[in-house]
Amino acid sequence: MRLRLESRPEPSRAMLLASPVIATSLTLAAGFVLFLALGQRPGAALHTFFVTPVSTWNGVAELLLKAAPLVLIAQGLTIGFRANVWNIGAEGQLILGAIAASALAIRFDGTTSAWLLPAMVAAGILGGMAWAAVPAFLRARFHANEILVTLMLTYVAGLLLSYLVHGPMRDPQGLNFPQSILFGESALFVNLLAGTRLNASVLFALAVTLGAWIFVTRTFAGYQMLVGGLAPLAARYAGFSETRAVWSALLIGGAAAGLAGVGEVAGPLGQLLPTVSPGYGFAAIIVAFVGRLHPFGIVAAGLLMSLLYLGGEAAQIALQVPYAVTSLFQGLLLFCLLGSDIFVFYRVRRAHRRSPIGGRP
C-alpha cells in the first residue's frame, strides 16, 4: 500500500494552536526514553530537568532572565520570517550589540553619568543593526541569499569577539583571562529582586513584545510585510516595496538581537566574555516557530526554551549527564513540531496505482 500527502484546503486553526502542545508532549516522551537509555530513572530525571530548576524564587528569576533574550530576539526575527526574509544570524548581531555596548562601558569606566547606560543601549541596537545591514544590502542590491550571508557573518562576529577579549578589550588586571573589566554601577541595569540576578533588562522583552504585537496587527507597514511574505506577486502588484521589506525585516531583527546583547553584558554578566551568548540567537529561531510567529505565543515558547537551558544545567549537576542533553531537547522540540505540522497542513491518503491502458485496475 502506497501513501501520499495531500495538501489541506485550509489548516485547522485549533490544530495550529495545539501542534506546539503536541510537540512538547512528544518531546517529553522522547526524553523519558532518553533518560531510560542513559540509565536514569525517567520520572526522577524529568522532575530534575523540568521542575527542580523553578522550585525556588531564584530559579524563577533565572527562568525570566534567560527567557528575556530569547523572546527579544525571536520577536525581531518573526517580523522578517513573516515577510519571507530569513535572518539566521541573530547570534552574530547579538555579539556585535554586546561589543558596541561594552566599548562604551570600558571607555567611560569610572564615570557616574546617568547617560552611560542609555548610550550603551543605543550603541547595542546600532551595532546589531549595522551587522544586519550587510546581508540587507547584499540581498537588496545583488539578490544574495540572506540565509547564507547572515549565518556566515555569525562566525565572523565570533572571531571578532575572540580577538577583542584576547587583545584590545582584555582586562589588563585579569591574569591574562580573555575577558573585559567588570563594568561599573552606572553601566549595569538595576536589580529587580534582591538575592537574585534578575535585572531591569527583562523589561525590554515585555516592551518589545507589546511593540511587535502593535506592529504586526495594527500598522500598515506590518500588513505590507505580511502580504509580501504570503503573496509576493500580490504585494508587487499592489506596489509594496520588496526592498523596503528586506531592509526593515533585517534591521528590526538586528536591533532586537543587539538589544539582547546589551542585556547580557550590562545584566547578568557585567562584562564582555567570549561566551557572551550560549546560543540564544539560534535557539530564538526555534522559539519563533514554536510560538507560531505570534508575539504572545513567543513569550510562552521563550519560557519553555529557558526552562530547557536551566534543566540542562540542573541535570548536568544532579544526574551527571552531558550538558549536550539541552541541545538534544531543543532539537527534539523543533523536530516534533515540524512533524506535527505535516499533519496540520497535509492529510495522508492512499495512493491508488494507475492501471495500464486496456488492463485491469
Helices and strands as residue ranges (DSSP letters): E 2-7, H 13-37, H 42-50, G 52-54, H 57-82, H 90-107, H 116-142, H 146-166, G 185-187, H 202-218, H 220-230, H 232-237, H 242-265, H 280-290, H 295-318, H 324-345, E 346-351
